[in-house]
Amino acid sequence: MDNPTIVFKKPKEVVIENRTKPEPGKGELLIETKCSLISTGTELTILSGNFPSQSAWADYGKFPFIPGYSNIGVVIDVGKGVDKSWIGCRVASTSTHSLYVTAPVESVYKIPDEVKDEEAAFFTIGMIVMNGIRRSQIQWGEIVVVYGLGLLGQLTVQFSALSGARPVIGIDISEFRLKLLPDKPYIIGINSNQVDAVKEVKEYTKTRMADVVFEVTGNKDLIPKEFALLKKQGRFVLLSSPSGPTLFDFNDLCNVPSFTIIGAHNSSHPSFETPYNPWTKSRHVELFFDLIKTKDINLNNLISHHSSFSKAVELYKMLLNDRSKAMGVILLWQ
């Protein structure tokens, strides 16, 4: 196959198409993919087709849809105006699940030698979480609750702890996910199917409740209940992208307790570094790789599946049916 590419033909239908190998245009790199990370949130939302027809999801997820935004590969050619020294470089890009992809040179990130391909594949998830952490304005010693412990949630716990939050409380209904939390005395796991989460948080925080709650479940119906974990004037950060409307009482759940509700979509990154906010996507990816090198974050136990891209149809079918035991799902292209 010249360029095998994963395509969502329509809701719940995945195929691998043999597409033409692209040529790099002006200012572009041609990248041969080594591995890519499936986004079990974004990609499965699109593949399920379970989103309103008039929504940002519908604008983004038009079929046929080519998924993927965490691609790791090696530059094998460059377009006009690009320095040939790029050839041979390992790079991360927000390209699709394809063997060969092109990307503008300014949109890719060089990967340090000390960072493995499969670690680097988490870079998009990392930058999303880092942006959310910054927008939350966590301060040293604040109490953080992370609701939902998928990939985003697991990294939110780790980055909150790195930011000085104490304690950091992760909540999920999956024992599998709860067991993946770092083994630290200030990181606490709560199974909300087994205990009253509000009561537990109240006990762990000496009745203070959380300064910050991160919503990372994507469950539109669960969101209103999560506000019960916040202290008055606390901050609620929407790090997930729910696929539908939520019934929300703004008086009781925002105005009276004076909560601050913060959106934290990846697109809220600044386009350029300024003295007031230097934390662009590029700066966050650079920091993410540095934290991997210094072992300040742990990704090894967050990889649950390795699979050849040739098994993608079966893999997506499995994930659609039950992703409760899936974390980092890596597609191998070599």
Secondary structure, DSSP 4 states (H G I P E B T S, - for coil): --EEEEEEEETTEEEEEEEPPP---TTEEEEEEEEEEE-TTHHHHHHHT-S-SSSHHHHH-PSSB---S-EEEEEEEE-TTS-GGGTT-EEEE---SBSEEEEEGGG-EEPPTTS-HHHHTTHHHHHHHHHHHHHHT--TT--EEEE--SHHHHHHHHHHHHTT-SSEEEEES-HHHHTTS---TTEEEEETTTS-HHHHHHHHTTT--EEEEEE-S--TTTHHHHGGGEEEEEEEEE-S--SS-----HIIIIITTT-EEEE--GGGS-SS--SS----HHHHHHHHHHHHHTTSS--GGGEEEEEEGGGHHHHHHHHHH--TT-SEEEEE--
